[in-house]
Amino acid sequence: MSDRPADPLACPTCGDPLSFEILDDEKFLVAWSCVNCGLVRTTEPT
Ligand SMILES: [Zn+2]
């Protein structure tokens, strides 16, 4: 019974939704940041 399904865009630390910022359009490099706890992750899909 969860009203909060697993969200790939949720902060792994606090569970808040992450906001993303495109760092490099050509390399698809994206920074995900959490406004709540300050977590920042970068993803670079192959
Ligand atoms: Zn967070």
mmCIF file of the protein (N, C-alpha, C, O) and its ligand, coordinates in Angstrom:
data_MODEL
# 
_entry.id   MODEL 
# 
loop_
_entity.id 
_entity.type 
_entity.pdbx_number_of_molecules 
1 polymer     1 
2 non-polymer 1 
# 
_entity_poly.entity_id                      1 
_entity_poly.type                           'polypeptide(L)' 
_entity_poly.nstd_linkage                   no 
_entity_poly.nstd_monomer                   no 
_entity_poly.pdbx_seq_one_letter_code       MSDRPADPLACPTCGDPLSFEILDDEKFLVAWSCVNCGLVRTTEPT 
_entity_poly.pdbx_seq_one_letter_code_can   MSDRPADPLACPTCGDPLSFEILDDEKFLVAWSCVNCGLVRTTEPT 
_entity_poly.pdbx_strand_id                 A 
# 
loop_
_entity_poly_seq.entity_id 
_entity_poly_seq.num 
_entity_poly_seq.mon_id 
_entity_poly_seq.hetero 
1 1  MET n 
1 2  SER n 
1 3  ASP n 
1 4  ARG n 
1 5  PRO n 
1 6  ALA n 
1 7  ASP n 
1 8  PRO n 
1 9  LEU n 
1 10 ALA n 
1 11 CYS n 
1 12 PRO n 
1 13 THR n 
1 14 CYS n 
1 15 GLY n 
1 16 ASP n 
1 17 PRO n 
1 18 LEU n 
1 19 SER n 
1 20 PHE n 
1 21 GLU n 
1 22 ILE n 
1 23 LEU n 
1 24 ASP n 
1 25 ASP n 
1 26 GLU n 
1 27 LYS n 
1 28 PHE n 
1 29 LEU n 
1 30 VAL n 
1 31 ALA n 
1 32 TRP n 
1 33 SER n 
1 34 CYS n 
1 35 VAL n 
1 36 ASN n 
1 37 CYS n 
1 38 GLY n 
1 39 LEU n 
1 40 VAL n 
1 41 ARG n 
1 42 THR n 
1 43 THR n 
1 44 GLU n 
1 45 PRO n 
1 46 THR n 
# 
loop_
_struct_asym.id 
_struct_asym.entity_id 
A 1 
B 2 
# 
loop_
_chem_comp.id 
_chem_comp.type 
_chem_comp.mon_nstd_flag 
ALA 'L-peptide linking' y 
ARG 'L-peptide linking' y 
ASN 'L-peptide linking' y 
ASP 'L-peptide linking' y 
CYS 'L-peptide linking' y 
GLU 'L-peptide linking' y 
GLY 'peptide linking'   y 
ILE 'L-peptide linking' y 
LEU 'L-peptide linking' y 
LYS 'L-peptide linking' y 
MET 'L-peptide linking' y 
PHE 'L-peptide linking' y 
PRO 'L-peptide linking' y 
SER 'L-peptide linking' y 
THR 'L-peptide linking' y 
TRP 'L-peptide linking' y 
VAL 'L-peptide linking' y 
ZN  non-polymer         . 
# 
_pdbx_entity_nonpoly.entity_id   2 
_pdbx_entity_nonpoly.name        ? 
_pdbx_entity_nonpoly.comp_id     ZN 
# 
_pdbx_nonpoly_scheme.asym_id         B 
_pdbx_nonpoly_scheme.entity_id       2 
_pdbx_nonpoly_scheme.mon_id          ZN 
_pdbx_nonpoly_scheme.ndb_seq_num     1 
_pdbx_nonpoly_scheme.pdb_seq_num     101 
_pdbx_nonpoly_scheme.auth_seq_num    101 
_pdbx_nonpoly_scheme.pdb_mon_id      ZN 
_pdbx_nonpoly_scheme.auth_mon_id     ZN 
_pdbx_nonpoly_scheme.pdb_strand_id   A 
_pdbx_nonpoly_scheme.pdb_ins_code    . 
# 
loop_
_atom_site.group_PDB 
_atom_site.id 
_atom_site.type_symbol 
_atom_site.label_atom_id 
_atom_site.label_alt_id 
_atom_site.label_comp_id 
_atom_site.label_asym_id 
_atom_site.label_entity_id 
_atom_site.label_seq_id 
_atom_site.pdbx_PDB_ins_code 
_atom_site.Cartn_x 
_atom_site.Cartn_y 
_atom_site.Cartn_z 
_atom_site.occupancy 
_atom_site.B_iso_or_equiv 
_atom_site.pdbx_formal_charge 
_atom_site.auth_seq_id 
_atom_site.auth_comp_id 
_atom_site.auth_asym_id 
_atom_site.auth_atom_id 
_atom_site.pdbx_PDB_model_num 
ATOM   1   N  N  . MET A 1 1  ? 0.841  -1.196 0.000   1.00 0.00 ? 1   MET A N  1 
ATOM   2   C  CA . MET A 1 1  ? 0.000  0.000  0.000   1.00 0.00 ? 1   MET A CA 1 
ATOM   3   C  C  . MET A 1 1  ? 0.882  1.253  0.000   1.00 0.00 ? 1   MET A C  1 
ATOM   4   O  O  . MET A 1 1  ? 1.226  1.792  1.052   1.00 0.00 ? 1   MET A O  1 
ATOM   5   N  N  . SER A 1 2  ? 1.223  1.682  -1.162  1.00 0.00 ? 2   SER A N  1 
ATOM   6   C  CA . SER A 1 2  ? 2.083  2.865  -1.216  1.00 0.00 ? 2   SER A CA 1 
ATOM   7   C  C  . SER A 1 2  ? 1.477  3.879  -2.181  1.00 0.00 ? 2   SER A C  1 
ATOM   8   O  O  . SER A 1 2  ? 1.145  3.553  -3.321  1.00 0.00 ? 2   SER A O  1 
ATOM   9   N  N  . ASP A 1 3  ? 1.342  5.084  -1.714  1.00 0.00 ? 3   ASP A N  1 
ATOM   10  C  CA . ASP A 1 3  ? 0.852  6.131  -2.615  1.00 0.00 ? 3   ASP A CA 1 
ATOM   11  C  C  . ASP A 1 3  ? 2.042  6.808  -3.315  1.00 0.00 ? 3   ASP A C  1 
ATOM   12  O  O  . ASP A 1 3  ? 1.901  7.824  -3.995  1.00 0.00 ? 3   ASP A O  1 
ATOM   13  N  N  . ARG A 1 4  ? 3.211  6.202  -3.116  1.00 0.00 ? 4   ARG A N  1 
ATOM   14  C  CA . ARG A 1 4  ? 4.407  6.772  -3.717  1.00 0.00 ? 4   ARG A CA 1 
ATOM   15  C  C  . ARG A 1 4  ? 5.165  5.675  -4.470  1.00 0.00 ? 4   ARG A C  1 
ATOM   16  O  O  . ARG A 1 4  ? 6.108  5.091  -3.936  1.00 0.00 ? 4   ARG A O  1 
ATOM   17  N  N  . PRO A 1 5  ? 4.763  5.404  -5.675  1.00 0.00 ? 5   PRO A N  1 
ATOM   18  C  CA . PRO A 1 5  ? 5.434  4.352  -6.450  1.00 0.00 ? 5   PRO A CA 1 
ATOM   19  C  C  . PRO A 1 5  ? 6.886  4.714  -6.727  1.00 0.00 ? 5   PRO A C  1 
ATOM   20  O  O  . PRO A 1 5  ? 7.267  5.884  -6.701  1.00 0.00 ? 5   PRO A O  1 
ATOM   21  N  N  . ALA A 1 6  ? 7.673  3.709  -6.988  1.00 0.00 ? 6   ALA A N  1 
ATOM   22  C  CA . ALA A 1 6  ? 9.091  3.934  -7.262  1.00 0.00 ? 6   ALA A CA 1 
ATOM   23  C  C  . ALA A 1 6  ? 9.248  4.867  -8.459  1.00 0.00 ? 6   ALA A C  1 
ATOM   24  O  O  . ALA A 1 6  ? 8.674  4.646  -9.525  1.00 0.00 ? 6   ALA A O  1 
ATOM   25  N  N  . ASP A 1 7  ? 10.011 5.874  -8.257  1.00 0.00 ? 7   ASP A N  1 
ATOM   26  C  CA . ASP A 1 7  ? 10.199 6.866  -9.295  1.00 0.00 ? 7   ASP A CA 1 
ATOM   27  C  C  . ASP A 1 7  ? 11.689 6.990  -9.606  1.00 0.00 ? 7   ASP A C  1 
ATOM   28  O  O  . ASP A 1 7  ? 12.480 7.340  -8.730  1.00 0.00 ? 7   ASP A O  1 
ATOM   29  N  N  . PRO A 1 8  ? 12.067 6.707  -10.830 1.00 0.00 ? 8   PRO A N  1 
ATOM   30  C  CA . PRO A 1 8  ? 13.495 6.786  -11.186 1.00 0.00 ? 8   PRO A CA 1 
ATOM   31  C  C  . PRO A 1 8  ? 14.038 8.205  -11.088 1.00 0.00 ? 8   PRO A C  1 
ATOM   32  O  O  . PRO A 1 8  ? 15.249 8.424  -11.071 1.00 0.00 ? 8   PRO A O  1 
ATOM   33  N  N  . LEU A 1 9  ? 13.127 9.154  -11.024 1.00 0.00 ? 9   LEU A N  1 
ATOM   34  C  CA . LEU A 1 9  ? 13.569 10.540 -10.934 1.00 0.00 ? 9   LEU A CA 1 
ATOM   35  C  C  . LEU A 1 9  ? 13.447 11.073 -9.523  1.00 0.00 ? 9   LEU A C  1 
ATOM   36  O  O  . LEU A 1 9  ? 13.430 12.283 -9.297  1.00 0.00 ? 9   LEU A O  1 
ATOM   37  N  N  . ALA A 1 10 ? 13.361 10.149 -8.575  1.00 0.00 ? 10  ALA A N  1 
ATOM   38  C  CA . ALA A 1 10 ? 13.260 10.579 -7.187  1.00 0.00 ? 10  ALA A CA 1 
ATOM   39  C  C  . ALA A 1 10 ? 14.618 10.494 -6.514  1.00 0.00 ? 10  ALA A C  1 
ATOM   40  O  O  . ALA A 1 10 ? 15.430 9.622  -6.824  1.00 0.00 ? 10  ALA A O  1 
ATOM   41  N  N  . CYS A 1 11 ? 14.847 11.397 -5.603  1.00 0.00 ? 11  CYS A N  1 
ATOM   42  C  CA . CYS A 1 11 ? 16.104 11.429 -4.866  1.00 0.00 ? 11  CYS A CA 1 
ATOM   43  C  C  . CYS A 1 11 ? 16.271 10.147 -4.056  1.00 0.00 ? 11  CYS A C  1 
ATOM   44  O  O  . CYS A 1 11 ? 15.376 9.784  -3.293  1.00 0.00 ? 11  CYS A O  1 
ATOM   45  N  N  . PRO A 1 12 ? 17.402 9.455  -4.208  1.00 0.00 ? 12  PRO A N  1 
ATOM   46  C  CA . PRO A 1 12 ? 17.630 8.214  -3.472  1.00 0.00 ? 12  PRO A CA 1 
ATOM   47  C  C  . PRO A 1 12 ? 17.846 8.459  -1.982  1.00 0.00 ? 12  PRO A C  1 
ATOM   48  O  O  . PRO A 1 12 ? 17.775 7.534  -1.173  1.00 0.00 ? 12  PRO A O  1 
ATOM   49  N  N  . THR A 1 13 ? 18.104 9.683  -1.640  1.00 0.00 ? 13  THR A N  1 
ATOM   50  C  CA . THR A 1 13 ? 18.368 9.998  -0.240  1.00 0.00 ? 13  THR A CA 1 
ATOM   51  C  C  . THR A 1 13 ? 17.104 10.407 0.507   1.00 0.00 ? 13  THR A C  1 
ATOM   52  O  O  . THR A 1 13 ? 16.815 9.876  1.580   1.00 0.00 ? 13  THR A O  1 
ATOM   53  N  N  . CYS A 1 14 ? 16.360 11.337 -0.050  1.00 0.00 ? 14  CYS A N  1 
ATOM   54  C  CA . CYS A 1 14 ? 15.209 11.857 0.683   1.00 0.00 ? 14  CYS A CA 1 
ATOM   55  C  C  . CYS A 1 14 ? 13.884 11.570 -0.019  1.00 0.00 ? 14  CYS A C  1 
ATOM   56  O  O  . CYS A 1 14 ? 12.817 11.771 0.560   1.00 0.00 ? 14  CYS A O  1 
ATOM   57  N  N  . GLY A 1 15 ? 13.952 11.098 -1.275  1.00 0.00 ? 15  GLY A N  1 
ATOM   58  C  CA . GLY A 1 15 ? 12.742 10.714 -1.968  1.00 0.00 ? 15  GLY A CA 1 
ATOM   59  C  C  . GLY A 1 15 ? 12.034 11.854 -2.680  1.00 0.00 ? 15  GLY A C  1 
ATOM   60  O  O  . GLY A 1 15 ? 11.002 11.640 -3.315  1.00 0.00 ? 15  GLY A O  1 
ATOM   61  N  N  . ASP A 1 16 ? 12.564 13.034 -2.585  1.00 0.00 ? 16  ASP A N  1 
ATOM   62  C  CA . ASP A 1 16 ? 11.965 14.158 -3.292  1.00 0.00 ? 16  ASP A CA 1 
ATOM   63  C  C  . ASP A 1 16 ? 12.212 14.028 -4.794  1.00 0.00 ? 16  ASP A C  1 
ATOM   64  O  O  . ASP A 1 16 ? 13.197 13.419 -5.210  1.00 0.00 ? 16  ASP A O  1 
ATOM   65  N  N  . PRO A 1 17 ? 11.336 14.589 -5.593  1.00 0.00 ? 17  PRO A N  1 
ATOM   66  C  CA . PRO A 1 17 ? 11.557 14.549 -7.038  1.00 0.00 ? 17  PRO A CA 1 
ATOM   67  C  C  . PRO A 1 17 ? 12.798 15.348 -7.420  1.00 0.00 ? 17  PRO A C  1 
ATOM   68  O  O  . PRO A 1 17 ? 13.059 16.419 -6.873  1.00 0.00 ? 17  PRO A O  1 
ATOM   69  N  N  . LEU A 1 18 ? 13.550 14.810 -8.358  1.00 0.00 ? 18  LEU A N  1 
ATOM   70  C  CA . LEU A 1 18 ? 14.762 15.477 -8.805  1.00 0.00 ? 18  LEU A CA 1 
ATOM   71  C  C  . LEU A 1 18 ? 14.455 16.415 -9.963  1.00 0.00 ? 18  LEU A C  1 
ATOM   72  O  O  . LEU A 1 18 ? 13.575 16.154 -10.783 1.00 0.00 ? 18  LEU A O  1 
ATOM   73  N  N  . SER A 1 19 ? 15.188 17.489 -10.007 1.00 0.00 ? 19  SER A N  1 
ATOM   74  C  CA . SER A 1 19 ? 15.101 18.350 -11.179 1.00 0.00 ? 19  SER A CA 1 
ATOM   75  C  C  . SER A 1 19 ? 16.366 18.142 -11.995 1.00 0.00 ? 19  SER A C  1 
ATOM   76  O  O  . SER A 1 19 ? 17.430 17.862 -11.443 1.00 0.00 ? 19  SER A O  1 
ATOM   77  N  N  . PHE A 1 20 ? 16.247 18.278 -13.303 1.00 0.00 ? 20  PHE A N  1 
ATOM   78  C  CA . PHE A 1 20 ? 17.418 18.012 -14.119 1.00 0.00 ? 20  PHE A CA 1 
ATOM   79  C  C  . PHE A 1 20 ? 17.811 19.221 -14.948 1.00 0.00 ? 20  PHE A C  1 
ATOM   80  O  O  . PHE A 1 20 ? 17.000 20.088 -15.277 1.00 0.00 ? 20  PHE A O  1 
ATOM   81  N  N  . GLU A 1 21 ? 19.081 19.233 -15.266 1.00 0.00 ? 21  GLU A N  1 
ATOM   82  C  CA . GLU A 1 21 ? 19.628 20.309 -16.077 1.00 0.00 ? 21  GLU A CA 1 
ATOM   83  C  C  . GLU A 1 21 ? 20.539 19.687 -17.123 1.00 0.00 ? 21  GLU A C  1 
ATOM   84  O  O  . GLU A 1 21 ? 21.421 18.891 -16.800 1.00 0.00 ? 21  GLU A O  1 
ATOM   85  N  N  . ILE A 1 22 ? 20.321 20.051 -18.362 1.00 0.00 ? 22  ILE A N  1 
ATOM   86  C  CA . ILE A 1 22 ? 21.151 19.491 -19.425 1.00 0.00 ? 22  ILE A CA 1 
ATOM   87  C  C  . ILE A 1 22 ? 22.484 20.218 -19.468 1.00 0.00 ? 22  ILE A C  1 
ATOM   88  O  O  . ILE A 1 22 ? 22.555 21.428 -19.683 1.00 0.00 ? 22  ILE A O  1 
ATOM   89  N  N  . LEU A 1 23 ? 23.544 19.436 -19.255 1.00 0.00 ? 23  LEU A N  1 
ATOM   90  C  CA . LEU A 1 23 ? 24.880 20.017 -19.244 1.00 0.00 ? 23  LEU A CA 1 
ATOM   91  C  C  . LEU A 1 23 ? 25.494 20.016 -20.636 1.00 0.00 ? 23  LEU A C  1 
ATOM   92  O  O  . LEU A 1 23 ? 26.132 20.982 -21.055 1.00 0.00 ? 23  LEU A O  1 
ATOM   93  N  N  . ASP A 1 24 ? 25.288 18.919 -21.335 1.00 0.00 ? 24  ASP A N  1 
ATOM   94  C  CA . ASP A 1 24 ? 25.874 18.815 -22.662 1.00 0.00 ? 24  ASP A CA 1 
ATOM   95  C  C  . ASP A 1 24 ? 24.902 18.114 -23.593 1.00 0.00 ? 24  ASP A C  1 
ATOM   96  O  O  . ASP A 1 24 ? 24.645 16.917 -23.472 1.00 0.00 ? 24  ASP A O  1 
ATOM   97  N  N  . ASP A 1 25 ? 24.377 18.880 -24.512 1.00 0.00 ? 25  ASP A N  1 
ATOM   98  C  CA . ASP A 1 25 ? 23.357 18.374 -25.409 1.00 0.00 ? 25  ASP A CA 1 
ATOM   99  C  C  . ASP A 1 25 ? 23.855 17.247 -26.287 1.00 0.00 ? 25  ASP A C  1 
ATOM   100 O  O  . ASP A 1 25 ? 23.134 16.282 -26.543 1.00 0.00 ? 25  ASP A O  1 
ATOM   101 N  N  . GLU A 1 26 ? 25.080 17.366 -26.746 1.00 0.00 ? 26  GLU A N  1 
ATOM   102 C  CA . GLU A 1 26 ? 25.600 16.388 -27.696 1.00 0.00 ? 26  GLU A CA 1 
ATOM   103 C  C  . GLU A 1 26 ? 25.961 15.072 -27.025 1.00 0.00 ? 26  GLU A C  1 
ATOM   104 O  O  . GLU A 1 26 ? 25.830 13.998 -27.612 1.00 0.00 ? 26  GLU A O  1 
ATOM   105 N  N  . LYS A 1 27 ? 26.417 15.178 -25.786 1.00 0.00 ? 27  LYS A N  1 
ATOM   106 C  CA . LYS A 1 27 ? 26.820 13.958 -25.067 1.00 0.00 ? 27  LYS A CA 1 
ATOM   107 C  C  . LYS A 1 27 ? 25.697 13.413 -24.200 1.00 0.00 ? 27  LYS A C  1 
ATOM   108 O  O  . LYS A 1 27 ? 25.850 12.389 -23.533 1.00 0.00 ? 27  LYS A O  1 
ATOM   109 N  N  . PHE A 1 28 ? 24.557 14.114 -24.218 1.00 0.00 ? 28  PHE A N  1 
ATOM   110 C  CA . PHE A 1 28 ? 23.421 13.696 -23.390 1.00 0.00 ? 28  PHE A CA 1 
ATOM   111 C  C  . PHE A 1 28 ? 23.804 13.638 -21.923 1.00 0.00 ? 28  PHE A C  1 
ATOM   112 O  O  . PHE A 1 28 ? 23.334 12.780 -21.177 1.00 0.00 ? 28  PHE A O  1 
ATOM   113 N  N  . LEU A 1 29 ? 24.653 14.552 -21.526 1.00 0.00 ? 29  LEU A N  1 
ATOM   114 C  CA . LEU A 1 29 ? 25.065 14.603 -20.136 1.00 0.00 ? 29  LEU A CA 1 
ATOM   115 C  C  . LEU A 1 29 ? 24.075 15.468 -19.358 1.00 0.00 ? 29  LEU A C  1 
ATOM   116 O  O  . LEU A 1 29 ? 23.874 16.645 -19.655 1.00 0.00 ? 29  LEU A O  1 
ATOM   117 N  N  . VAL A 1 30 ? 23.473 14.851 -18.367 1.00 0.00 ? 30  VAL A N  1 
ATOM   118 C  CA . VAL A 1 30 ? 22.436 15.536 -17.610 1.00 0.00 ? 30  VAL A CA 1 
ATOM   119 C  C  . VAL A 1 30 ? 22.777 15.515 -16.129 1.00 0.00 ? 30  VAL A C  1 
ATOM   120 O  O  . VAL A 1 30 ? 23.221 14.497 -15.598 1.00 0.00 ? 30  VAL A O  1 
ATOM   121 N  N  . ALA A 1 31 ? 22.568 16.628 -15.477 1.00 0.00 ? 31  ALA A N  1 
ATOM   122 C  CA . ALA A 1 31 ? 22.773 16.683 -14.037 1.00 0.00 ? 31  ALA A CA 1 
ATOM   123 C  C  . ALA A 1 31 ? 21.419 16.649 -13.345 1.00 0.00 ? 31  ALA A C  1 
ATOM   124 O  O  . ALA A 1 31 ? 20.518 17.423 -13.665 1.00 0.00 ? 31  ALA A O  1 
ATOM   125 N  N  . TRP A 1 32 ? 21.297 15.734 -12.388 1.00 0.00 ? 32  TRP A N  1 
ATOM   126 C  CA . TRP A 1 32 ? 20.073 15.640 -11.610 1.00 0.00 ? 32  TRP A CA 1 
ATOM   127 C  C  . TRP A 1 32 ? 20.358 16.208 -10.243 1.00 0.00 ? 32  TRP A C  1 
ATOM   128 O  O  . TRP A 1 32 ? 21.345 15.840 -9.605  1.00 0.00 ? 32  TRP A O  1 
ATOM   129 N  N  . SER A 1 33 ? 19.511 17.094 -9.791  1.00 0.00 ? 33  SER A N  1 
ATOM   130 C  CA . SER A 1 33 ? 19.754 17.685 -8.485  1.00 0.00 ? 33  SER A CA 1 
ATOM   131 C  C  . SER A 1 33 ? 18.490 17.664 -7.646  1.00 0.00 ? 33  SER A C  1 
ATOM   132 O  O  . SER A 1 33 ? 17.372 17.749 -8.153  1.00 0.00 ? 33  SER A O  1 
ATOM   133 N  N  . CYS A 1 34 ? 18.711 17.548 -6.341  1.00 0.00 ? 34  CYS A N  1 
ATOM   134 C  CA . CYS A 1 34 ? 17.606 17.550 -5.398  1.00 0.00 ? 34  CYS A CA 1 
ATOM   135 C  C  . CYS A 1 34 ? 17.621 18.879 -4.652  1.00 0.00 ? 34  CYS A C  1 
ATOM   136 O  O  . CYS A 1 34 ? 18.622 19.255 -4.041  1.00 0.00 ? 34  CYS A O  1 
ATOM   137 N  N  . VAL A 1 35 ? 16.509 19.573 -4.713  1.00 0.00 ? 35  VAL A N  1 
ATOM   138 C  CA . VAL A 1 35 ? 16.446 20.885 -4.075  1.00 0.00 ? 35  VAL A CA 1 
ATOM   139 C  C  . VAL A 1 35 ? 16.300 20.747 -2.560  1.00 0.00 ? 35  VAL A C  1 
ATOM   140 O  O  . VAL A 1 35 ? 16.522 21.699 -1.812  1.00 0.00 ? 35  VAL A O  1 
ATOM   141 N  N  . ASN A 1 36 ? 15.929 19.564 -2.131  1.00 0.00 ? 36  ASN A N  1 
ATOM   142 C  CA . ASN A 1 36 ? 15.685 19.366 -0.705  1.00 0.00 ? 36  ASN A CA 1 
ATOM   143 C  C  . ASN A 1 36 ? 16.973 19.101 0.065   1.00 0.00 ? 36  ASN A C  1 
ATOM   144 O  O  . ASN A 1 36 ? 17.244 19.764 1.067   1.00 0.00 ? 36  ASN A O  1 
ATOM   145 N  N  . CYS A 1 37 ? 17.775 18.128 -0.399  1.00 0.00 ? 37  CYS A N  1 
ATOM   146 C  CA . CYS A 1 37 ? 18.969 17.762 0.353   1.00 0.00 ? 37  CYS A CA 1 
ATOM   147 C  C  . CYS A 1 37 ? 20.257 18.141 -0.367  1.00 0.00 ? 37  CYS A C  1 
ATOM   148 O  O  . CYS A 1 37 ? 21.348 18.008 0.187   1.00 0.00 ? 37  CYS A O  1 
ATOM   149 N  N  . GLY A 1 38 ? 20.127 18.612 -1.597  1.00 0.00 ? 38  GLY A N  1 
ATOM   150 C  CA . GLY A 1 38 ? 21.307 19.101 -2.291  1.00 0.00 ? 38  GLY A CA 1 
ATOM   151 C  C  . GLY A 1 38 ? 22.072 18.041 -3.059  1.00 0.00 ? 38  GLY A C  1 
ATOM   152 O  O  . GLY A 1 38 ? 23.160 18.300 -3.573  1.00 0.00 ? 38  GLY A O  1 
ATOM   153 N  N  . LEU A 1 39 ? 21.502 16.847 -3.134  1.00 0.00 ? 39  LEU A N  1 
ATOM   154 C  CA . LEU A 1 39 ? 22.165 15.785 -3.875  1.00 0.00 ? 39  LEU A CA 1 
ATOM   155 C  C  . LEU A 1 39 ? 22.276 16.137 -5.350  1.00 0.00 ? 39  LEU A C  1 
ATOM   156 O  O  . LEU A 1 39 ? 21.340 16.674 -5.943  1.00 0.00 ? 39  LEU A O  1 
ATOM   157 N  N  . VAL A 1 40 ? 23.418 15.834 -5.933  1.00 0.00 ? 40  VAL A N  1 
ATOM   158 C  CA . VAL A 1 40 ? 23.593 16.061 -7.359  1.00 0.00 ? 40  VAL A CA 1 
ATOM   159 C  C  . VAL A 1 40 ? 24.166 14.809 -7.994  1.00 0.00 ? 40  VAL A C  1 
ATOM   160 O  O  . VAL A 1 40 ? 25.165 14.261 -7.530  1.00 0.00 ? 40  VAL A O  1 
ATOM   161 N  N  . ARG A 1 41 ? 23.524 14.366 -9.058  1.00 0.00 ? 41  ARG A N  1 
ATOM   162 C  CA . ARG A 1 41 ? 24.045 13.216 -9.792  1.00 0.00 ? 41  ARG A CA 1 
ATOM   163 C  C  . ARG A 1 41 ? 24.123 13.585 -11.257 1.00 0.00 ? 41  ARG A C  1 
ATOM   164 O  O  . ARG A 1 41 ? 23.330 14.383 -11.757 1.00 0.00 ? 41  ARG A O  1 
ATOM   165 N  N  . THR A 1 42 ? 25.074 13.004 -11.928 1.00 0.00 ? 42  THR A N  1 
ATOM   166 C  CA . THR A 1 42 ? 25.153 13.212 -13.370 1.00 0.00 ? 42  THR A CA 1 
ATOM   167 C  C  . THR A 1 42 ? 24.999 11.875 -14.066 1.00 0.00 ? 42  THR A C  1 
ATOM   168 O  O  . THR A 1 42 ? 25.515 10.855 -13.609 1.00 0.00 ? 42  THR A O  1 
ATOM   169 N  N  . THR A 1 43 ? 24.294 11.897 -15.159 1.00 0.00 ? 43  THR A N  1 
ATOM   170 C  CA . THR A 1 43 ? 24.109 10.684 -15.923 1.00 0.00 ? 43  THR A CA 1 
ATOM   171 C  C  . THR A 1 43 ? 24.615 10.909 -17.339 1.00 0.00 ? 43  THR A C  1 
ATOM   172 O  O  . THR A 1 43 ? 24.405 11.967 -17.933 1.00 0.00 ? 43  THR A O  1 
ATOM   173 N  N  . GLU A 1 44 ? 25.270 9.915  -17.855 1.00 0.00 ? 44  GLU A N  1 
ATOM   174 C  CA . GLU A 1 44 ? 25.783 9.993  -19.212 1.00 0.00 ? 44  GLU A CA 1 
ATOM   175 C  C  . GLU A 1 44 ? 25.467 8.694  -19.926 1.00 0.00 ? 44  GLU A C  1 
ATOM   176 O  O  . GLU A 1 44 ? 26.287 7.777  -19.947 1.00 0.00 ? 44  GLU A O  1 
ATOM   177 N  N  . PRO A 1 45 ? 24.280 8.613  -20.510 1.00 0.00 ? 45  PRO A N  1 
ATOM   178 C  CA . PRO A 1 45 ? 23.870 7.391  -21.198 1.00 0.00 ? 45  PRO A CA 1 
ATOM   179 C  C  . PRO A 1 45 ? 24.848 7.030  -22.309 1.00 0.00 ? 45  PRO A C  1 
ATOM   180 O  O  . PRO A 1 45 ? 25.383 7.909  -22.985 1.00 0.00 ? 45  PRO A O  1 
ATOM   181 N  N  . THR A 1 46 ? 25.072 5.764  -22.489 1.00 0.00 ? 46  THR A N  1 
ATOM   182 C  CA . THR A 1 46 ? 26.020 5.323  -23.506 1.00 0.00 ? 46  THR A CA 1 
ATOM   183 C  C  . THR A 1 46 ? 25.398 5.411  -24.886 1.00 0.00 ? 46  THR A C  1 
ATOM   184 O  O  . THR A 1 46 ? 26.047 5.080  -25.878 1.00 0.00 ? 46  THR A O  1 
HETATM 185 ZN ZN . ZN  B 2 .  ? 17.170 14.668 -1.746  1.00 0.00 2 101 ZN  A ZN 1 
# 
